[in-house]
Amino acid sequence: MTANGAMLYAGHMNVTLRTLIVAAAILLSPSLAFACSCGPTVTVLEEYNRVEAVMIVRVTGVEKAKGFGINNIRSTKVVVEKVYKGDLRTGDEFSLPQGGGADCIWTFAASDVGTRYLFYLNSLKDSSRHWIASTCGRSGEIKYEREDLLYLDKMDQVRGKTRVSGKYSALGGAPGLEVANRKVRVVGQGKSYELTTDSDGVFEIYDLPPGDYRLEPEMPAGWKLEVGWLSNSVSAIPKLSTEKAVAFKLEPQKHASIDLPFIRATDAR
């Protein structure tokens, strides 16, 4: 797993004011180093509402500068393939500054050329309008962003409806767990709804009434839920959750996103 992948799994997290301050410092002085601090995971709806632009891009090249930043990369060129929010258009090209590893800004490698990303972007309000991709957010490679794309691709049809979604997965990408076609029950408000995960382990349901709920995932033999990991999500309520069910609250016209991280029962602390 790459460093970006590890940060992505550890949580799709907040784009904060600190990110933009750090980005400005890096653009002015690449030798400076800052600590990055990310908050808990937010939903795709929350992330969409608070950033300036949401889009799919493809990396087309990198600008290298010896001794500059990680992998000797100064900036990375991307082309826009699809826009969900913002004033950019399909086919537009721009460059993203290279992060420093601890500054909450995305870092690239030359091998990323050709890779497609879903990016949630904010910009520096300077004369050049530099876009910033943060590692503290829901941005990531397209192949890992199925939960977000399911909503974004039909946003006009489901806008304003509640949504419960998440991903059935092995913590840290541990091998051996089958995630497709798993049953996940949503129980609450006197009703029960049975969902089935897709090939990526993602599940979703729309338009449930607001209130208190719990997720009851199918329990695979030899595996258990890692309840301690639930603190990385703003939707889950860890203190009310168990190794068989995850508690959460669904607010009116909002989303709840709860990953279901499994570990082998023999690995439990």
Secondary structure, 3 states (H helix, E strand, C coil): CCHHHHHHHHCCCCCCHHHHHHHHHHHHCCCCCCCCCCCCECCHHHHHHHCCEEEEEEEEEEEECCCCCHHHEEEEEEEEEEEEECCCCCCCEEEEECCCCCCCECCCCHHHCCCEEEEEEEECCCCCCCEEEECCCCCEEHHHCHHHHHHHCCHHHHCCCCEEEEEEEEHHHCCCCCCCCCEEEEEECCEEEEEECCCCCEEEEECCCCEEEEEEECCCCCEEECHHHHHHECCECHHHCCCCCEEEEECCCCEEECCEEEEEHHHCC
